[in-house]
Amino acid sequence: WTLTLAWGAAGLALVALGFRVLRRSWRYAGLVLLFLALVKIVTRDLGDVDTNVRILSYLGLGLILLAVSWGYARFDARAGGGGRP
């Protein structure tokens, strides 16, 4: 779990920093890290947990992904849809 949390935190930080300095490549790198963390959670981390915990974890992940996509769409519009590559 520690590695997964580190990837997720680094991904969120890169996305936020990419919006702050208007670097699209940093935002994309952050999204890739978030995707890798998600794949690791689904394939490795939740493989041996109880069904109820797994269901709650997937619901939580879905809410986090919705929040990230909403934030990305909102701040991308503010950043002019791109910025520097």
CYANA upper distance limits for C-alpha pairs under 8 A (distance plus 0.5 A):
  1 TRP  CA      5 LEU  CA      6.59
  1 TRP  CA     45 ASP  CA      7.26
  2 THR  CA      6 ALA  CA      6.62
  3 LEU  CA      7 TRP  CA      6.68
  4 THR  CA      8 GLY  CA      6.65
  4 THR  CA     37 ALA  CA      5.74
  4 THR  CA     40 LYS  CA      7.45
  4 THR  CA     41 ILE  CA      7.57
  5 LEU  CA      9 ALA  CA      6.50
  5 LEU  CA     37 ALA  CA      8.06
  6 ALA  CA     10 ALA  CA      6.48
  7 TRP  CA     11 GLY  CA      6.47
  7 TRP  CA     33 LEU  CA      6.34
  7 TRP  CA     34 LEU  CA      7.15
  7 TRP  CA     36 LEU  CA      8.13
  7 TRP  CA     37 ALA  CA      6.27
  8 GLY  CA     12 LEU  CA      6.68
  8 GLY  CA     33 LEU  CA      7.08
  8 GLY  CA     34 LEU  CA      5.71
  8 GLY  CA     37 ALA  CA      6.33
  9 ALA  CA     13 ALA  CA      6.56
 10 ALA  CA     14 LEU  CA      6.57
 10 ALA  CA     30 GLY  CA      7.49
 10 ALA  CA     33 LEU  CA      7.74
 11 GLY  CA     15 VAL  CA      6.72
 11 GLY  CA     29 ALA  CA      7.72
 11 GLY  CA     30 GLY  CA      4.34
 11 GLY  CA     31 LEU  CA      6.58
 11 GLY  CA     32 VAL  CA      7.85
 11 GLY  CA     33 LEU  CA      5.40
 11 GLY  CA     34 LEU  CA      5.67
 12 LEU  CA     16 ALA  CA      6.63
 12 LEU  CA     30 GLY  CA      6.61
 12 LEU  CA     31 LEU  CA      8.23
 12 LEU  CA     34 LEU  CA      7.74
 13 ALA  CA     17 LEU  CA      6.44
 13 ALA  CA     30 GLY  CA      7.71
 14 LEU  CA     18 GLY  CA      6.31
 14 LEU  CA     26 TRP  CA      6.25
 14 LEU  CA     27 ARG  CA      6.40
 14 LEU  CA     29 ALA  CA      7.46
 14 LEU  CA     30 GLY  CA      5.20
 15 VAL  CA     19 PHE  CA      6.90
 15 VAL  CA     26 TRP  CA      6.90
 15 VAL  CA     27 ARG  CA      4.70
 15 VAL  CA     28 TYR  CA      7.79
 15 VAL  CA     29 ALA  CA      8.14
 15 VAL  CA     30 GLY  CA      5.46
 15 VAL  CA     31 LEU  CA      7.34
 16 ALA  CA     20 ARG  CA      6.77
 16 ALA  CA     27 ARG  CA      7.87
 17 LEU  CA     21 VAL  CA      6.68
 17 LEU  CA     26 TRP  CA      7.86
 17 LEU  CA     27 ARG  CA      8.09
 18 GLY  CA     22 LEU  CA      5.92
 18 GLY  CA     23 ARG  CA      5.20
 18 GLY  CA     24 ARG  CA      6.66
 18 GLY  CA     25 SER  CA      7.94
 18 GLY  CA     26 TRP  CA      5.39
 18 GLY  CA     27 ARG  CA      5.33
 19 PHE  CA     23 ARG  CA      7.04
 19 PHE  CA     24 ARG  CA      8.12
 19 PHE  CA     27 ARG  CA      7.51
 19 PHE  CA     75 PHE  CA      7.60
 19 PHE  CA     76 ASP  CA      7.95
 19 PHE  CA     79 ALA  CA      7.42
 22 LEU  CA     79 ALA  CA      7.36
 22 LEU  CA     82 GLY  CA      7.73
 22 LEU  CA     83 GLY  CA      5.52
 22 LEU  CA     84 ARG  CA      6.52
 23 ARG  CA     27 ARG  CA      7.17
 23 ARG  CA     82 GLY  CA      8.22
 23 ARG  CA     83 GLY  CA      6.62
 23 ARG  CA     84 ARG  CA      5.76
 23 ARG  CA     85 PRO  CA      6.38
 24 ARG  CA     28 TYR  CA      6.76
 24 ARG  CA     82 GLY  CA      6.51
 24 ARG  CA     83 GLY  CA      6.86
 24 ARG  CA     84 ARG  CA      6.72
 24 ARG  CA     85 PRO  CA      5.65
 25 SER  CA     29 ALA  CA      6.64
 25 SER  CA     85 PRO  CA      6.28
 26 TRP  CA     30 GLY  CA      6.68
 27 ARG  CA     31 LEU  CA      6.76
 28 TYR  CA     32 VAL  CA      6.71
 29 ALA  CA     33 LEU  CA      6.81
 30 GLY  CA     34 LEU  CA      6.72
 31 LEU  CA     35 PHE  CA      6.59
 32 VAL  CA     36 LEU  CA      6.68
 33 LEU  CA     37 ALA  CA      6.69
 34 LEU  CA     38 LEU  CA      6.67
 35 PHE  CA     39 VAL  CA      6.70
 36 LEU  CA     40 LYS  CA      6.65
 37 ALA  CA     41 ILE  CA      6.65
 38 LEU  CA     42 VAL  CA      6.73
 39 VAL  CA     43 THR  CA      6.47
 40 LYS  CA     44 ARG  CA      5.91
 40 LYS  CA     45 ASP  CA      6.98
 41 ILE  CA     45 ASP  CA      5.17
 41 ILE  CA     46 LEU  CA      6.48
 42 VAL  CA     46 LEU  CA      6.41
 42 VAL  CA     47 GLY  CA      7.85
 43 THR  CA     47 GLY  CA      7.03
 46 LEU  CA     54 ARG  CA      6.77
 49 VAL  CA     53 VAL  CA      7.06
 49 VAL  CA     54 ARG  CA      6.82
 50 ASP  CA     54 ARG  CA      6.65
 51 THR  CA     55 ILE  CA      6.67
 52 ASN  CA     56 LEU  CA      6.78
 53 VAL  CA     57 SER  CA      6.49
 54 ARG  CA     58 TYR  CA      6.65
 55 ILE  CA     59 LEU  CA      6.76
 56 LEU  CA     60 GLY  CA      6.63
 57 SER  CA     61 LEU  CA      6.57
 58 TYR  CA     62 GLY  CA      6.56
 59 LEU  CA     63 LEU  CA      6.82
 60 GLY  CA     64 ILE  CA      6.71
 61 LEU  CA     65 LEU  CA      6.60
 62 GLY  CA     66 LEU  CA      6.64
 63 LEU  CA     67 ALA  CA      6.67
 64 ILE  CA     68 VAL  CA      6.66
 65 LEU  CA     69 SER  CA      6.59
 66 LEU  CA     70 TRP  CA      6.54
 67 ALA  CA     71 GLY  CA      6.53
 68 VAL  CA     72 TYR  CA      6.44
 69 SER  CA     73 ALA  CA      6.60
 70 TRP  CA     74 ARG  CA      6.61
 71 GLY  CA     75 PHE  CA      6.50
 72 TYR  CA     76 ASP  CA      6.19
 73 ALA  CA     77 ALA  CA      6.73
 74 ARG  CA     78 ARG  CA      7.11
 75 PHE  CA     79 ALA  CA      6.54
 76 ASP  CA     80 GLY  CA      6.88
 76 ASP  CA     81 GLY  CA      5.48
 76 ASP  CA     82 GLY  CA      7.26
 77 ALA  CA     81 GLY  CA      5.67
 79 ALA  CA     83 GLY  CA      7.10
